[in-house]
Amino acid sequence: MCDVNVFVVKNGVEEKVLENVDLIEEVPDGIRLVNIFGEERTLKAKMVLYNNSEKRMLFQSF
């Protein structure tokens, strides 16, 4: 599988937001994340880093 764990940096601190993310899409409210279990989160953030080998994606909160 190629699902990733998503983290957000807020005030200099990384926080895990959602694990096993399978879908990432831009929506009017921000970035929509959906994991393999159907859990959803929407972030008001921009992407900073995607590391496939670590299965890790990092966003910076607005």
All heavy atoms as TSV, in Angstrom:
chain	resi	resn	atom	element	x	y	z
A	1	MET	N	N	0.835	-1.200	0.000
A	1	MET	CA	C	0.000	0.000	0.000
A	1	MET	C	C	0.866	1.245	0.000
A	1	MET	O	O	1.961	1.236	0.512
A	1	MET	CB	C	-0.887	0.027	1.242
A	1	MET	CG	C	-2.053	-0.878	1.185
A	1	MET	SD	S	-3.146	-0.502	2.572
A	1	MET	CE	C	-4.250	-1.838	2.378
A	2	CYS	N	N	0.308	2.321	-0.531
A	2	CYS	CA	C	1.033	3.582	-0.592
A	2	CYS	C	C	0.370	4.646	0.268
A	2	CYS	O	O	0.498	5.834	0.001
A	2	CYS	CB	C	1.118	4.074	-2.035
A	2	CYS	SG	S	2.177	3.020	-3.032
A	3	ASP	N	N	-0.365	4.255	1.291
A	3	ASP	CA	C	-1.009	5.239	2.154
A	3	ASP	C	C	0.038	5.892	3.054
A	3	ASP	O	O	1.067	5.304	3.348
A	3	ASP	CB	C	-2.134	4.606	2.966
A	3	ASP	CG	C	-1.759	3.280	3.583
A	3	ASP	OD1	O	-1.538	2.338	2.817
A	3	ASP	OD2	O	-1.667	3.204	4.813
A	4	VAL	N	N	-0.238	7.130	3.447
A	4	VAL	CA	C	0.729	7.922	4.206
A	4	VAL	C	C	0.140	8.391	5.522
A	4	VAL	O	O	-1.080	8.399	5.713
A	4	VAL	CB	C	1.213	9.153	3.398
A	4	VAL	CG1	C	1.894	8.736	2.117
A	4	VAL	CG2	C	0.086	10.106	3.111
A	5	ASN	N	N	1.005	8.792	6.423
A	5	ASN	CA	C	0.599	9.444	7.658
A	5	ASN	C	C	0.774	10.942	7.461
A	5	ASN	O	O	1.793	11.391	6.938
A	5	ASN	CB	C	1.446	8.951	8.831
A	5	ASN	CG	C	1.229	7.478	9.099
A	5	ASN	OD1	O	0.110	6.990	9.071
A	5	ASN	ND2	N	2.306	6.755	9.336
A	6	VAL	N	N	-0.230	11.710	7.866
A	6	VAL	CA	C	-0.212	13.155	7.650
A	6	VAL	C	C	0.020	13.871	8.977
A	6	VAL	O	O	-0.618	13.570	9.985
A	6	VAL	CB	C	-1.534	13.628	7.001
A	6	VAL	CG1	C	-1.596	15.140	6.927
A	6	VAL	CG2	C	-1.687	13.022	5.613
A	7	PHE	N	N	0.947	14.833	8.925
A	7	PHE	CA	C	1.295	15.654	10.081
A	7	PHE	C	C	1.079	17.125	9.733
A	7	PHE	O	O	1.225	17.517	8.580
A	7	PHE	CB	C	2.775	15.464	10.451
A	7	PHE	CG	C	3.125	14.065	10.851
A	7	PHE	CD1	C	3.388	13.092	9.901
A	7	PHE	CD2	C	3.193	13.722	12.185
A	7	PHE	CE1	C	3.718	11.798	10.253
A	7	PHE	CE2	C	3.526	12.425	12.566
A	7	PHE	CZ	C	3.782	11.465	11.595
A	8	VAL	N	N	0.760	17.933	10.753
A	8	VAL	CA	C	0.620	19.379	10.579
A	8	VAL	C	C	1.538	20.065	11.574
A	8	VAL	O	O	1.619	19.658	12.739
A	8	VAL	CB	C	-0.842	19.840	10.819
A	8	VAL	CG1	C	-0.948	21.347	10.838
A	8	VAL	CG2	C	-1.758	19.281	9.758
A	9	VAL	N	N	2.231	21.107	11.101
A	9	VAL	CA	C	3.068	21.919	11.982
A	9	VAL	C	C	2.246	23.120	12.430
A	9	VAL	O	O	1.751	23.887	11.597
A	9	VAL	CB	C	4.344	22.405	11.267
A	9	VAL	CG1	C	5.145	23.305	12.180
A	9	VAL	CG2	C	5.182	21.236	10.816
A	10	LYS	N	N	2.069	23.252	13.747
A	10	LYS	CA	C	1.372	24.397	14.335
A	10	LYS	C	C	2.278	24.983	15.400
A	10	LYS	O	O	2.697	24.264	16.313
A	10	LYS	CB	C	0.055	23.979	14.995
A	10	LYS	CG	C	-1.012	23.526	14.041
A	10	LYS	CD	C	-2.277	23.181	14.800
A	10	LYS	CE	C	-3.336	22.658	13.859
A	10	LYS	NZ	N	-4.551	22.274	14.578
A	11	ASN	N	N	2.596	26.262	15.271
A	11	ASN	CA	C	3.465	26.930	16.241
A	11	ASN	C	C	4.775	26.175	16.457
A	11	ASN	O	O	5.252	26.047	17.579
A	11	ASN	CB	C	2.740	27.144	17.565
A	11	ASN	CG	C	1.484	27.960	17.414
A	11	ASN	OD1	O	1.457	28.938	16.677
A	11	ASN	ND2	N	0.420	27.545	18.082
A	12	GLY	N	N	5.331	25.616	15.385
A	12	GLY	CA	C	6.619	24.940	15.461
A	12	GLY	C	C	6.565	23.514	15.968
A	12	GLY	O	O	7.609	22.873	16.117
A	13	VAL	N	N	5.369	22.991	16.239
A	13	VAL	CA	C	5.232	21.640	16.777
A	13	VAL	C	C	4.501	20.758	15.765
A	13	VAL	O	O	3.450	21.132	15.259
A	13	VAL	CB	C	4.450	21.652	18.111
A	13	VAL	CG1	C	4.267	20.250	18.649
A	13	VAL	CG2	C	5.150	22.537	19.132
A	14	GLU	N	N	5.083	19.575	15.475
A	14	GLU	CA	C	4.433	18.625	14.568
A	14	GLU	C	C	3.392	17.812	15.316
A	14	GLU	O	O	3.641	17.333	16.411
A	14	GLU	CB	C	5.454	17.657	13.967
A	14	GLU	CG	C	6.215	18.211	12.828
A	14	GLU	CD	C	7.061	17.163	12.127
A	14	GLU	OE1	O	6.695	15.963	12.122
A	14	GLU	OE2	O	8.104	17.556	11.591
A	15	GLU	N	N	2.229	17.661	14.679
A	15	GLU	CA	C	1.147	16.880	15.274
A	15	GLU	C	C	0.605	15.920	14.216
A	15	GLU	O	O	0.309	16.327	13.093
A	15	GLU	CB	C	0.042	17.845	15.716
A	15	GLU	CG	C	-1.216	17.203	16.203
A	15	GLU	CD	C	-2.292	18.245	16.493
A	15	GLU	OE1	O	-1.965	19.352	16.942
A	15	GLU	OE2	O	-3.462	17.926	16.248
A	16	LYS	N	N	0.482	14.642	14.567
A	16	LYS	CA	C	-0.079	13.673	13.627
A	16	LYS	C	C	-1.578	13.928	13.522
A	16	LYS	O	O	-2.278	13.999	14.530
A	16	LYS	CB	C	0.161	12.241	14.077
A	16	LYS	CG	C	-0.266	11.224	13.019
A	16	LYS	CD	C	-0.095	9.795	13.471
A	16	LYS	CE	C	1.349	9.395	13.418
A	16	LYS	NZ	N	1.538	7.961	13.737
A	17	VAL	N	N	-2.053	14.075	12.298
A	17	VAL	CA	C	-3.455	14.402	12.051
A	17	VAL	C	C	-4.260	13.166	11.684
A	17	VAL	O	O	-5.364	12.965	12.185
A	17	VAL	CB	C	-3.576	15.450	10.921
A	17	VAL	CG1	C	-5.005	15.721	10.575
A	17	VAL	CG2	C	-2.868	16.730	11.306
A	18	LEU	N	N	-3.720	12.353	10.802
A	18	LEU	CA	C	-4.462	11.190	10.324
A	18	LEU	C	C	-3.487	10.157	9.785
A	18	LEU	O	O	-2.519	10.505	9.104
A	18	LEU	CB	C	-5.436	11.626	9.220
A	18	LEU	CG	C	-6.566	10.685	8.828
A	18	LEU	CD1	C	-7.485	10.372	10.014
A	18	LEU	CD2	C	-7.405	11.287	7.707
A	19	GLU	N	N	-3.730	8.893	10.094
A	19	GLU	CA	C	-2.899	7.797	9.610
A	19	GLU	C	C	-3.560	7.110	8.425
A	19	GLU	O	O	-4.774	7.172	8.250
A	19	GLU	CB	C	-2.687	6.760	10.720
A	19	GLU	CG	C	-1.901	7.279	11.892
A	19	GLU	CD	C	-1.686	6.218	12.954
A	19	GLU	OE1	O	-2.532	5.310	13.098
A	19	GLU	OE2	O	-0.671	6.316	13.649
A	20	ASN	N	N	-2.750	6.426	7.631
A	20	ASN	CA	C	-3.228	5.608	6.518
A	20	ASN	C	C	-4.073	6.398	5.518
A	20	ASN	O	O	-5.100	5.921	5.042
A	20	ASN	CB	C	-4.016	4.401	7.035
A	20	ASN	CG	C	-3.199	3.533	7.958
A	20	ASN	OD1	O	-2.081	3.165	7.637
A	20	ASN	ND2	N	-3.742	3.237	9.118
A	21	VAL	N	N	-3.628	7.611	5.202
A	21	VAL	CA	C	-4.355	8.467	4.271
A	21	VAL	C	C	-4.185	7.936	2.858
A	21	VAL	O	O	-3.080	7.651	2.403
A	21	VAL	CB	C	-3.877	9.932	4.380
A	21	VAL	CG1	C	-4.517	10.798	3.312
A	21	VAL	CG2	C	-4.192	10.473	5.769
A	22	ASP	N	N	-5.313	7.808	2.175
A	22	ASP	CA	C	-5.336	7.244	0.828
A	22	ASP	C	C	-5.755	8.278	-0.218
A	22	ASP	O	O	-5.454	8.129	-1.387
A	22	ASP	CB	C	-6.313	6.064	0.813
A	22	ASP	CG	C	-6.184	5.197	-0.401
A	22	ASP	OD1	O	-5.051	4.918	-0.805
A	22	ASP	OD2	O	-7.230	4.795	-0.947
A	23	LEU	N	N	-6.444	9.342	0.217
A	23	LEU	CA	C	-6.931	10.371	-0.704
A	23	LEU	C	C	-6.631	11.749	-0.139
A	23	LEU	O	O	-6.912	12.020	1.037
A	23	LEU	CB	C	-8.447	10.225	-0.897
A	23	LEU	CG	C	-9.127	11.326	-1.703
A	23	LEU	CD1	C	-8.753	11.203	-3.178
A	23	LEU	CD2	C	-10.624	11.279	-1.535
A	24	ILE	N	N	-6.046	12.606	-0.970
A	24	ILE	CA	C	-5.765	13.995	-0.606
A	24	ILE	C	C	-6.256	14.848	-1.758
A	24	ILE	O	O	-5.846	14.629	-2.898
A	24	ILE	CB	C	-4.258	14.232	-0.377
A	24	ILE	CG1	C	-3.760	13.322	0.738
A	24	ILE	CG2	C	-3.987	15.697	-0.063
A	24	ILE	CD1	C	-2.266	13.255	0.848
A	25	GLU	N	N	-7.165	15.787	-1.459
A	25	GLU	CA	C	-7.672	16.650	-2.523
A	25	GLU	C	C	-7.903	18.064	-2.014
A	25	GLU	O	O	-8.227	18.271	-0.853
A	25	GLU	CB	C	-8.957	16.093	-3.146
A	25	GLU	CG	C	-10.173	16.190	-2.283
A	25	GLU	CD	C	-11.440	15.716	-2.991
A	25	GLU	OE1	O	-11.551	15.863	-4.218
A	25	GLU	OE2	O	-12.327	15.197	-2.292
A	26	GLU	N	N	-7.715	19.013	-2.921
A	26	GLU	CA	C	-7.969	20.408	-2.602
A	26	GLU	C	C	-9.468	20.668	-2.732
A	26	GLU	O	O	-10.080	20.296	-3.730
A	26	GLU	CB	C	-7.187	21.313	-3.537
A	26	GLU	CG	C	-7.203	22.755	-3.121
A	26	GLU	CD	C	-6.270	23.615	-3.948
A	26	GLU	OE1	O	-5.609	23.095	-4.857
A	26	GLU	OE2	O	-6.217	24.805	-3.675
A	27	VAL	N	N	-10.049	21.267	-1.700
A	27	VAL	CA	C	-11.464	21.642	-1.687
A	27	VAL	C	C	-11.551	23.118	-1.308
A	27	VAL	O	O	-10.562	23.691	-0.834
A	27	VAL	CB	C	-12.269	20.763	-0.699
A	27	VAL	CG1	C	-12.308	19.312	-1.155
A	27	VAL	CG2	C	-11.731	20.853	0.712
A	28	PRO	N	N	-12.713	23.771	-1.500
A	28	PRO	CA	C	-12.815	25.196	-1.179
A	28	PRO	C	C	-12.424	25.553	0.260
A	28	PRO	O	O	-11.887	26.624	0.513
A	28	PRO	CB	C	-14.294	25.512	-1.429
A	28	PRO	CG	C	-14.712	24.517	-2.453
A	28	PRO	CD	C	-13.936	23.265	-2.129
A	29	ASP	N	N	-12.653	24.625	1.206
A	29	ASP	CA	C	-12.331	24.892	2.620
A	29	ASP	C	C	-10.881	24.601	2.976
A	29	ASP	O	O	-10.455	24.867	4.083
A	29	ASP	CB	C	-13.228	24.055	3.529
A	29	ASP	CG	C	-14.674	24.481	3.453
A	29	ASP	OD1	O	-14.958	25.588	2.969
A	29	ASP	OD2	O	-15.538	23.690	3.883
A	30	GLY	N	N	-10.121	23.983	2.080
A	30	GLY	CA	C	-8.726	23.647	2.376
A	30	GLY	C	C	-8.304	22.365	1.696
A	30	GLY	O	O	-8.563	22.149	0.525
A	31	ILE	N	N	-7.688	21.457	2.457
A	31	ILE	CA	C	-7.213	20.175	1.955
A	31	ILE	C	C	-8.014	19.074	2.645
A	31	ILE	O	O	-8.036	18.985	3.877
A	31	ILE	CB	C	-5.708	19.965	2.254
A	31	ILE	CG1	C	-4.875	21.100	1.681
A	31	ILE	CG2	C	-5.235	18.610	1.757
A	31	ILE	CD1	C	-4.836	21.161	0.171
A	32	ARG	N	N	-8.666	18.239	1.858
A	32	ARG	CA	C	-9.476	17.129	2.394
A	32	ARG	C	C	-8.638	15.862	2.387
A	32	ARG	O	O	-8.022	15.512	1.378
A	32	ARG	CB	C	-10.713	16.938	1.543
A	32	ARG	CG	C	-11.598	15.798	1.978
A	32	ARG	CD	C	-12.868	15.747	1.109
A	32	ARG	NE	N	-13.555	14.510	1.313
A	32	ARG	CZ	C	-13.691	13.555	0.412
A	32	ARG	NH1	N	-13.197	13.708	-0.808
A	32	ARG	NH2	N	-14.337	12.451	0.697
A	33	LEU	N	N	-8.612	15.175	3.523
A	33	LEU	CA	C	-7.889	13.922	3.683
A	33	LEU	C	C	-8.890	12.815	3.990
A	33	LEU	O	O	-9.799	13.018	4.795
A	33	LEU	CB	C	-6.910	14.001	4.855
A	33	LEU	CG	C	-5.970	15.199	4.924
A	33	LEU	CD1	C	-5.260	15.217	6.266
A	33	LEU	CD2	C	-4.981	15.159	3.784
A	34	VAL	N	N	-8.726	11.668	3.368
A	34	VAL	CA	C	-9.565	10.505	3.659
A	34	VAL	C	C	-8.641	9.306	3.804
A	34	VAL	O	O	-7.793	9.065	2.944
A	34	VAL	CB	C	-10.592	10.227	2.530
A	34	VAL	CG1	C	-11.469	9.043	2.890
A	34	VAL	CG2	C	-11.440	11.458	2.244
A	35	ASN	N	N	-8.813	8.551	4.902
A	35	ASN	CA	C	-7.944	7.389	5.085
A	35	ASN	C	C	-8.644	6.113	4.620
A	35	ASN	O	O	-9.801	6.140	4.180
A	35	ASN	CB	C	-7.410	7.287	6.512
A	35	ASN	CG	C	-8.430	6.876	7.545
A	35	ASN	OD1	O	-9.560	6.525	7.237
A	35	ASN	ND2	N	-8.031	6.920	8.799
A	36	ILE	N	N	-7.948	4.989	4.722
A	36	ILE	CA	C	-8.459	3.723	4.207
A	36	ILE	C	C	-9.664	3.213	4.990
A	36	ILE	O	O	-10.355	2.302	4.531
A	36	ILE	CB	C	-7.352	2.644	4.160
A	36	ILE	CG1	C	-6.791	2.378	5.550
A	36	ILE	CG2	C	-6.265	3.047	3.185
A	36	ILE	CD1	C	-5.775	1.233	5.612
A	37	PHE	N	N	-9.937	3.808	6.145
A	37	PHE	CA	C	-11.085	3.413	6.966
A	37	PHE	C	C	-12.278	4.342	6.770
A	37	PHE	O	O	-13.295	4.205	7.424
A	37	PHE	CB	C	-10.689	3.388	8.444
A	37	PHE	CG	C	-9.480	2.534	8.707
A	37	PHE	CD1	C	-8.281	3.110	9.063
A	37	PHE	CD2	C	-9.544	1.148	8.567
A	37	PHE	CE1	C	-7.157	2.320	9.298
A	37	PHE	CE2	C	-8.429	0.360	8.791
A	37	PHE	CZ	C	-7.232	0.941	9.157
A	38	GLY	N	N	-12.123	5.337	5.878
A	38	GLY	CA	C	-13.212	6.271	5.604
A	38	GLY	C	C	-13.239	7.493	6.507
A	38	GLY	O	O	-14.114	8.340	6.373
A	39	GLU	N	N	-12.284	7.603	7.434
A	39	GLU	CA	C	-12.205	8.790	8.291
A	39	GLU	C	C	-11.772	9.982	7.442
A	39	GLU	O	O	-10.919	9.837	6.568
A	39	GLU	CB	C	-11.192	8.590	9.416
A	39	GLU	CG	C	-11.551	7.503	10.389
A	39	GLU	CD	C	-10.428	7.265	11.379
A	39	GLU	OE1	O	-9.488	6.529	11.027
A	39	GLU	OE2	O	-10.500	7.840	12.483
A	40	GLU	N	N	-12.348	11.158	7.713
A	40	GLU	CA	C	-12.036	12.364	6.942
A	40	GLU	C	C	-11.618	13.501	7.855
A	40	GLU	O	O	-12.110	13.618	8.969
A	40	GLU	CB	C	-13.255	12.836	6.153
A	40	GLU	CG	C	-13.646	11.943	5.036
A	40	GLU	CD	C	-14.741	12.558	4.168
A	40	GLU	OE1	O	-14.751	13.799	3.989
A	40	GLU	OE2	O	-15.574	11.792	3.675
A	41	ARG	N	N	-10.736	14.336	7.330
A	41	ARG	CA	C	-10.337	15.587	7.992
A	41	ARG	C	C	-10.149	16.622	6.907
A	41	ARG	O	O	-9.729	16.300	5.794
A	41	ARG	CB	C	-9.003	15.441	8.735
A	41	ARG	CG	C	-8.967	14.531	9.912
A	41	ARG	CD	C	-9.566	15.094	11.180
A	41	ARG	NE	N	-9.061	16.375	11.598
A	41	ARG	CZ	C	-8.107	16.589	12.483
A	41	ARG	NH1	N	-7.503	15.585	13.052
A	41	ARG	NH2	N	-7.760	17.811	12.811
A	42	THR	N	N	-10.444	17.872	7.211
A	42	THR	CA	C	-10.151	18.973	6.294
A	42	THR	C	C	-9.215	19.927	7.013
A	42	THR	O	O	-9.482	20.333	8.144
A	42	THR	CB	C	-11.445	19.705	5.868
A	42	THR	OG1	O	-12.300	18.759	5.216
A	42	THR	CG2	C	-11.136	20.836	4.905
A	43	LEU	N	N	-8.109	20.251	6.356
A	43	LEU	CA	C	-7.087	21.121	6.938
A	43	LEU	C	C	-7.054	22.458	6.221
A	43	LEU	O	O	-7.195	22.503	5.002
A	43	LEU	CB	C	-5.702	20.493	6.793
A	43	LEU	CG	C	-5.480	19.088	7.316
A	43	LEU	CD1	C	-4.066	18.639	6.972
A	43	LEU	CD2	C	-5.716	19.038	8.806
A	44	LYS	N	N	-6.833	23.514	6.960
A	44	LYS	CA	C	-6.526	24.816	6.381
A	44	LYS	C	C	-5.013	24.936	6.480
A	44	LYS	O	O	-4.472	25.396	7.485
A	44	LYS	CB	C	-7.229	25.928	7.139
A	44	LYS	CG	C	-8.729	25.889	6.950
A	44	LYS	CD	C	-9.385	27.120	7.526
A	44	LYS	CE	C	-10.875	26.995	7.424
A	44	LYS	NZ	N	-11.424	27.499	6.216
A	45	ALA	N	N	-4.346	24.423	5.447
A	45	ALA	CA	C	-2.889	24.311	5.491
A	45	ALA	C	C	-2.344	24.181	4.077
A	45	ALA	O	O	-3.090	23.978	3.133
A	45	ALA	CB	C	-2.496	23.083	6.318
A	46	LYS	N	N	-1.025	24.325	3.978
A	46	LYS	CA	C	-0.352	24.095	2.693
A	46	LYS	C	C	0.641	22.960	2.873
A	46	LYS	O	O	1.187	22.742	3.954
A	46	LYS	CB	C	0.363	25.358	2.212
A	46	LYS	CG	C	1.530	25.772	3.076
A	46	LYS	CD	C	2.253	26.954	2.490
A	46	LYS	CE	C	3.453	27.306	3.367
A	46	LYS	NZ	N	4.275	28.334	2.780
A	47	MET	N	N	0.877	22.209	1.789
A	47	MET	CA	C	1.798	21.098	1.849
A	47	MET	C	C	3.239	21.605	1.893
A	47	MET	O	O	3.601	22.515	1.163
A	47	MET	CB	C	1.645	20.184	0.641
A	47	MET	CG	C	2.438	18.914	0.799
A	47	MET	SD	S	2.323	17.804	-0.590
A	47	MET	CE	C	3.432	18.605	-1.726
A	48	VAL	N	N	4.034	21.008	2.760
A	48	VAL	CA	C	5.439	21.375	2.920
A	48	VAL	C	C	6.352	20.260	2.447
A	48	VAL	O	O	7.362	20.513	1.795
A	48	VAL	CB	C	5.744	21.701	4.403
A	48	VAL	CG1	C	7.209	21.977	4.617
A	48	VAL	CG2	C	4.897	22.854	4.884
A	49	LEU	N	N	5.993	19.009	2.728
A	49	LEU	CA	C	6.887	17.888	2.459
A	49	LEU	C	C	6.089	16.621	2.202
A	49	LEU	O	O	5.098	16.350	2.879
A	49	LEU	CB	C	7.782	17.645	3.678
A	49	LEU	CG	C	8.651	16.394	3.677
A	49	LEU	CD1	C	9.858	16.583	2.784
A	49	LEU	CD2	C	9.083	16.051	5.078
A	50	TYR	N	N	6.543	15.850	1.210
A	50	TYR	CA	C	6.018	14.499	0.984
A	50	TYR	C	C	7.217	13.583	0.863
A	50	TYR	O	O	8.075	13.777	-0.001
A	50	TYR	CB	C	5.165	14.432	-0.289
A	50	TYR	CG	C	4.778	13.023	-0.645
A	50	TYR	CD1	C	3.880	12.321	0.138
A	50	TYR	CD2	C	5.339	12.385	-1.742
A	50	TYR	CE1	C	3.529	11.018	-0.172
A	50	TYR	CE2	C	5.003	11.085	-2.063
A	50	TYR	CZ	C	4.096	10.404	-1.274
A	50	TYR	OH	O	3.761	9.119	-1.582
A	51	ASN	N	N	7.300	12.574	1.731
A	51	ASN	CA	C	8.403	11.624	1.702
A	51	ASN	C	C	7.822	10.225	1.537
A	51	ASN	O	O	7.284	9.653	2.494
A	51	ASN	CB	C	9.224	11.733	2.987
A	51	ASN	CG	C	10.463	10.879	2.941
A	51	ASN	OD1	O	10.446	9.767	2.424
A	51	ASN	ND2	N	11.548	11.387	3.510
A	52	ASN	N	N	7.891	9.691	0.330
A	52	ASN	CA	C	7.294	8.392	0.033
A	52	ASN	C	C	7.964	7.257	0.796
A	52	ASN	O	O	7.293	6.349	1.267
A	52	ASN	CB	C	7.342	8.126	-1.470
A	52	ASN	CG	C	6.555	6.907	-1.852
A	52	ASN	OD1	O	5.384	6.796	-1.506
A	52	ASN	ND2	N	7.181	5.992	-2.565
A	53	SER	N	N	9.280	7.298	0.934
A	53	SER	CA	C	9.982	6.206	1.610
A	53	SER	C	C	9.626	6.132	3.099
A	53	SER	O	O	9.644	5.051	3.692
A	53	SER	CB	C	11.492	6.319	1.434
A	53	SER	OG	O	11.977	7.494	2.025
A	54	GLU	N	N	9.282	7.273	3.699
A	54	GLU	CA	C	8.853	7.290	5.104
A	54	GLU	C	C	7.338	7.250	5.244
A	54	GLU	O	O	6.826	7.259	6.360
A	54	GLU	CB	C	9.387	8.541	5.802
A	54	GLU	CG	C	10.877	8.557	5.955
A	54	GLU	CD	C	11.380	9.803	6.666
A	54	GLU	OE1	O	10.558	10.608	7.153
A	54	GLU	OE2	O	12.606	9.970	6.740
A	55	LYS	N	N	6.626	7.239	4.104
A	55	LYS	CA	C	5.160	7.280	4.081
A	55	LYS	C	C	4.649	8.416	4.966
A	55	LYS	O	O	3.807	8.243	5.840
A	55	LYS	CB	C	4.572	5.938	4.511
A	55	LYS	CG	C	4.921	4.832	3.561
A	55	LYS	CD	C	4.231	3.562	3.921
A	55	LYS	CE	C	4.580	2.502	2.889
A	55	LYS	NZ	N	3.890	1.264	3.121
A	56	ARG	N	N	5.168	9.614	4.685
A	56	ARG	CA	C	4.929	10.768	5.554
A	56	ARG	C	C	4.670	12.012	4.719
A	56	ARG	O	O	5.372	12.276	3.746
A	56	ARG	CB	C	6.180	10.974	6.395
A	56	ARG	CG	C	6.145	12.043	7.385
A	56	ARG	CD	C	7.425	11.945	8.217
A	56	ARG	NE	N	7.395	12.853	9.312
A	56	ARG	CZ	C	7.777	14.126	9.248
A	56	ARG	NH1	N	8.242	14.607	8.134
A	56	ARG	NH2	N	7.700	14.889	10.298
A	57	MET	N	N	3.644	12.775	5.100
A	57	MET	CA	C	3.331	14.037	4.448
A	57	MET	C	C	3.177	15.093	5.532
A	57	MET	O	O	2.550	14.850	6.554
A	57	MET	CB	C	2.039	13.877	3.651
A	57	MET	CG	C	1.740	15.027	2.747
A	57	MET	SD	S	0.390	14.565	1.646
A	57	MET	CE	C	1.132	14.994	0.108
A	58	LEU	N	N	3.780	16.267	5.280
A	58	LEU	CA	C	3.790	17.340	6.259
A	58	LEU	C	C	3.124	18.575	5.689
A	58	LEU	O	O	3.429	18.993	4.572
A	58	LEU	CB	C	5.237	17.651	6.653
A	58	LEU	CG	C	5.476	18.715	7.699
A	58	LEU	CD1	C	4.912	18.294	9.042
A	58	LEU	CD2	C	6.963	19.006	7.822
A	59	PHE	N	N	2.220	19.169	6.475
A	59	PHE	CA	C	1.526	20.405	6.097
A	59	PHE	C	C	1.833	21.487	7.107
A	59	PHE	O	O	2.108	21.201	8.280
A	59	PHE	CB	C	0.000	20.176	6.068
A	59	PHE	CG	C	-0.472	19.352	4.909
A	59	PHE	CD1	C	-0.477	17.970	4.973
A	59	PHE	CD2	C	-0.924	19.953	3.747
A	59	PHE	CE1	C	-0.910	17.204	3.916
A	59	PHE	CE2	C	-1.358	19.202	2.678
A	59	PHE	CZ	C	-1.363	17.828	2.761
A	60	GLN	N	N	1.780	22.744	6.664
A	60	GLN	CA	C	1.947	23.897	7.544
A	60	GLN	C	C	0.585	24.557	7.707
A	60	GLN	O	O	-0.053	24.919	6.742
A	60	GLN	CB	C	2.926	24.910	6.926
A	60	GLN	CG	C	3.083	26.202	7.703
A	60	GLN	CD	C	3.766	25.985	9.052
A	60	GLN	OE1	O	4.818	25.377	9.120
A	60	GLN	NE2	N	3.178	26.503	10.089
A	61	SER	N	N	0.155	24.672	8.944
A	61	SER	CA	C	-1.142	25.280	9.250
A	61	SER	C	C	-1.140	26.762	8.968
A	61	SER	O	O	-0.128	27.440	9.150
A	61	SER	CB	C	-1.460	25.038	10.726
A	61	SER	OG	O	-2.701	25.587	11.043
A	62	PHE	N	N	-2.265	27.297	8.492
A	62	PHE	CA	C	-2.397	28.750	8.268
A	62	PHE	C	C	-2.621	29.456	9.577
A	62	PHE	O	O	-3.270	29.041	10.449
A	62	PHE	CB	C	-3.576	29.080	7.366
A	62	PHE	CG	C	-3.379	28.637	5.943
A	62	PHE	CD1	C	-4.493	28.287	5.198
A	62	PHE	CD2	C	-2.145	28.561	5.347
A	62	PHE	CE1	C	-4.379	27.888	3.880
A	62	PHE	CE2	C	-2.009	28.148	4.033
A	62	PHE	CZ	C	-3.131	27.804	3.289
